[in-house]
Amino acid sequence: MARIAFIGLGNMGGGMAANLAKAGHDVRAFDLSQDALDKAKKAGCLPVNDAIAAIEGAEAVITMLPAGKHVESVYGDSIFEHAEPGTILIDCSTIDVDTARRVAQAATDHGLAAVDAPVSGGIAAANAGTLTFMVGGSATAFDKAEPFLSDMGKSVIHAGANGAGQAAKICNNMILGATMIATCEAFALAEKLGLDPQKFYDVASVSSGQSWSVTSYCPVPGVGPETPADRDYQGGFAAPLMLKDLRLAMEAAGSVNARTPMGARAAELYETFVAGEGAGLDFSGIIKTLR
């Protein structure tokens, strides 16, 4: 088993670090939140006082941070100067493609290997160790990162060179954002047309309207598998995080002159939802604005 530095123990990172400890790794964990550190300790990790203390002696450094500026700051201030030669750097944050590529190039300049490995699956999958990882990096770096990622997820996919993991993540979540809105529209319309939501689910879940948003994450309470809709849209994938991913997608689309009208409209609708009642709700709660 390996010594691992894990930096960023939020809703996702806490569960991921816990699964690495469960797999038998020596996990040195750091976060600015004392509560997060206390939870990590209960999960079998060793809390440390700063990022440098976590990094020293680590064979792998895993970061799960809010945005690109945080990733660049931690890498520039702590990781590059204190990671030992041969350490694999794994950033699981969801950030913009350009920042991911800059960080990877800087790692190479410091004689280190880095991959971007954003995740799909949400908090439940992070806790259960069933995440999907989309990985960008060289074949050699991927091979070094894959065993650690496999201890936190059920699927680890090499998407391509550095930045490809982030590109795959934002494109995937642009689909998710748009299809969730379409799913919410359809259920709201079905209700107004007098259709029973369960009956409509029974049809849509096995017909051409089927999607993950219908069958796995239905936005209507009491229909299909349990989802945040059954908890008044609490937990799950927070609407502000969906908005963040859609903004990243729109930024990426602008940088390569790609036309994304559905993605752009989804971003606009989530902007309005988050500015209103959606700031503390799951992203499927956007159905509230359509009823």
C-alpha positions in Angstrom: 0.0 0.0 0.0 1.1 3.6 -0.6 1.4 6.8 1.2 -1.1 9.3 -0.3 -1.5 13.0 0.2 -5.2 14.1 -0.1 -5.9 17.8 -0.2 -9.5 19.0 -0.2 -12.0 17.0 2.0 -15.3 18.5 1.0 -18.5 16.7 0.2 -16.7 14.7 -2.6 -13.1 14.6 -1.3 -14.0 13.3 2.2 -15.6 10.1 0.8 -12.8 9.6 -1.7 -10.1 9.9 0.9 -12.0 7.5 3.2 -12.1 4.9 0.5 -8.4 5.1 0.0 -7.9 4.6 3.7 -10.4 1.7 3.6 -8.2 0.1 0.8 -5.3 0.1 3.2 -3.4 3.2 2.0 -1.6 5.6 4.4 -3.7 8.7 3.7 -2.3 12.1 5.0 -5.3 14.4 4.7 -5.5 18.2 4.7 -8.4 20.7 4.5 -9.0 24.2 5.8 -12.1 22.9 7.7 -11.5 21.3 11.1 -14.8 19.5 10.8 -13.6 17.9 7.5 -10.3 16.9 9.2 -12.2 15.3 12.1 -14.4 13.3 9.7 -11.3 12.2 7.8 -9.7 11.0 11.0 -12.7 8.9 11.9 -12.6 7.4 8.4 -9.0 6.2 8.9 -7.0 9.1 7.5 -4.2 10.9 9.3 -5.1 14.7 9.5 -2.2 17.1 9.1 -1.7 20.8 9.6 -0.9 21.9 6.1 -0.6 20.8 2.5 3.2 20.5 2.8 3.0 18.0 5.7 0.6 15.9 3.6 2.8 15.9 0.5 6.2 15.0 2.1 7.0 11.4 1.4 3.8 10.8 -0.6 3.8 8.5 -3.6 0.6 10.1 -4.9 -0.9 13.6 -4.3 -4.6 13.9 -4.9 -6.4 17.2 -5.0 -10.2 17.9 -4.9 -10.6 21.6 -4.9 -13.3 24.1 -5.8 -11.8 25.9 -8.9 -8.8 26.3 -11.1 -7.4 29.1 -9.1 -7.3 26.9 -6.0 -5.6 24.1 -7.9 -2.9 26.4 -9.4 -2.3 28.0 -5.9 -1.8 24.6 -4.1 0.3 23.2 -6.9 2.5 26.4 -7.1 2.8 27.1 -3.4 3.2 23.6 -2.1 3.2 20.6 -4.4 5.9 21.4 -7.0 8.5 22.3 -4.4 7.8 19.4 -2.0 6.7 16.4 -4.0 9.4 13.8 -4.4 10.6 12.7 -7.8 8.4 9.9 -9.2 5.3 11.2 -7.3 2.1 11.1 -9.4 -0.1 14.2 -9.2 -3.8 13.6 -9.6 -6.2 16.5 -9.7 -9.8 15.4 -9.4 -11.3 18.9 -9.3 -13.5 20.1 -12.1 -11.7 23.0 -13.6 -11.2 24.7 -17.0 -9.2 22.9 -19.6 -6.6 25.6 -20.0 -5.7 25.6 -16.3 -5.5 21.8 -16.3 -3.0 21.9 -19.2 -1.0 24.7 -17.6 -0.7 22.7 -14.3 0.3 19.6 -16.2 3.0 21.4 -18.1 4.3 23.0 -15.0 4.5 19.5 -13.4 6.5 18.3 -16.3 8.8 21.3 -16.0 9.4 20.2 -12.3 10.1 16.6 -13.4 6.7 15.3 -12.1 3.9 13.5 -13.8 0.3 14.8 -13.6 -3.2 13.8 -14.7 -6.5 15.6 -14.6 -9.1 13.2 -13.3 -12.5 14.8 -12.7 -15.3 12.6 -11.5 -18.9 11.7 -12.2 -21.3 10.2 -9.8 -21.9 12.7 -7.0 -21.6 12.4 -3.2 -23.3 9.0 -3.0 -20.8 7.5 -5.4 -17.9 9.2 -3.7 -18.9 7.7 -0.4 -19.6 4.3 -2.0 -16.4 4.2 -4.1 -18.3 3.9 -7.3 -17.2 7.1 -9.1 -16.4 7.3 -12.8 -13.0 9.0 -13.5 -12.3 10.7 -16.8 -8.5 11.0 -17.0 -6.3 13.3 -19.1 -2.5 12.6 -19.2 0.2 10.5 -20.9 -0.2 6.8 -21.0 2.7 6.5 -18.4 1.0 8.9 -16.0 -2.3 7.2 -16.4 -0.8 3.9 -15.6 0.6 5.3 -12.4 -2.7 7.0 -11.4 -5.1 4.2 -12.3 -4.6 2.0 -9.2 -5.3 4.9 -6.9 -8.4 5.9 -8.9 -9.7 2.4 -9.0 -9.7 2.3 -5.2 -12.2 5.2 -5.3 -14.3 4.3 -8.3 -15.9 1.7 -10.5 -14.7 3.1 -13.9 -11.5 4.8 -14.8 -11.3 5.9 -18.4 -8.2 7.4 -20.2 -9.8 10.2 -22.2 -6.5 11.4 -23.9 -3.8 13.9 -23.2 -3.7 16.4 -20.4 -6.9 18.4 -20.3 -8.9 15.7 -22.0 -10.4 14.6 -18.7 -11.7 18.1 -18.0 -13.0 18.3 -21.6 -14.9 15.0 -21.2 -16.3 16.1 -17.8 -17.7 19.4 -19.0 -19.2 18.0 -22.2 -20.8 15.2 -20.2 -22.3 17.6 -17.7 -23.5 19.9 -20.4 -25.6 16.9 -21.6 -26.8 16.3 -18.1 -27.8 19.9 -17.5 -29.7 20.1 -20.7 -31.4 16.7 -20.4 -32.4 17.4 -16.8 -34.2 20.5 -17.9 -35.9 18.6 -20.7 -36.9 15.9 -18.2 -38.4 18.4 -15.8 -40.3 20.1 -18.6 -41.7 16.8 -19.8 -42.9 15.7 -16.3 -44.4 19.1 -15.6 -46.2 19.0 -18.9 -47.4 15.4 -18.3 -48.8 16.4 -14.9 -50.7 19.4 -16.5 -52.1 17.1 -19.2 -53.5 14.8 -16.4 -50.9 12.0 -16.7 -50.0 10.2 -13.6 -46.2 10.8 -13.0 -45.6 7.1 -12.3 -47.4 6.1 -15.5 -45.4 8.6 -17.5 -42.2 7.3 -15.9 -43.2 3.7 -16.8 -43.4 4.9 -20.5 -40.5 7.2 -20.7 -38.1 4.9 -18.9 -38.4 2.2 -21.5 -39.1 4.4 -24.6 -37.2 6.9 -26.8 -37.3 9.5 -24.1 -35.2 7.4 -21.7 -32.2 9.1 -20.2 -30.2 9.0 -17.0 -32.2 12.0 -15.8 -35.4 9.9 -16.2 -34.4 6.5 -15.0 -31.7 7.1 -12.4 -32.4 10.7 -11.2 -36.1 11.3 -11.7 -36.9 14.9 -10.6 -40.4 13.8 -9.3 -40.8 12.5 -5.7 -42.0 9.0 -5.3 -41.2 7.9 -8.9 -38.4 5.6 -9.8 -35.3 5.0 -7.6 -34.8 7.2 -4.6 -33.4 10.6 -5.6 -33.0 14.0 -4.0 -36.6 14.8 -5.2 -37.7 12.4 -2.4 -35.8 14.6 0.2 -37.3 17.9 -1.0 -34.3 18.3 -3.3 -31.7 18.2 -0.6 -28.3 16.5 -1.1 -27.2 15.0 -4.4 -25.5 17.3 -7.0 -25.9 20.9 -5.9 -27.4 23.3 -8.4 -24.5 25.8 -8.0 -22.1 23.0 -9.0 -24.1 22.3 -12.1 -24.0 26.0 -12.9 -20.3 25.9 -12.4 -19.9 23.1 -14.9 -22.1 24.7 -17.5 -20.2 28.0 -17.2 -17.0 26.0 -17.8 -18.6 24.4 -20.8 -19.6 27.8 -22.2 -16.1 29.1 -21.6 -14.6 26.2 -23.4 -17.1 26.5 -26.3 -16.2 30.1 -26.7 -12.5 29.3 -26.8 -12.9 27.0 -29.8 -15.8 28.8 -31.5 -18.2 25.9 -30.9 -22.0 26.4 -31.2 -23.8 25.1 -28.1 -27.3 26.7 -28.1 -28.9 24.1 -25.8 -25.9 24.3 -23.4 -26.1 28.1 -23.4 -29.9 28.0 -22.6 -29.3 25.5 -19.9 -26.7 27.7 -18.3 -29.1 30.7 -18.5 -31.9 28.7 -16.7 -29.5 27.5 -14.0 -28.2 31.0 -13.5 -31.7 32.1 -12.7 -32.5 29.1 -10.6 -29.3 29.5 -8.5 -29.9 33.2 -8.1 -33.3 32.4 -6.6 -34.4 29.4 -4.6 -32.0 26.9 -6.1 -28.8 28.0 -4.3 -29.2 25.3 -1.6 -31.0 22.7 -3.7 -30.1 19.7 -5.9 -29.9 20.5 -9.6 -33.1 18.5 -10.3 -35.0 21.0 -8.1 -35.1 23.2 -11.2 -38.4 21.5 -11.8 -39.9 23.9 -9.2 -39.4 26.7 -11.7 -41.4 24.8 -14.4 -44.6 24.0 -12.4 
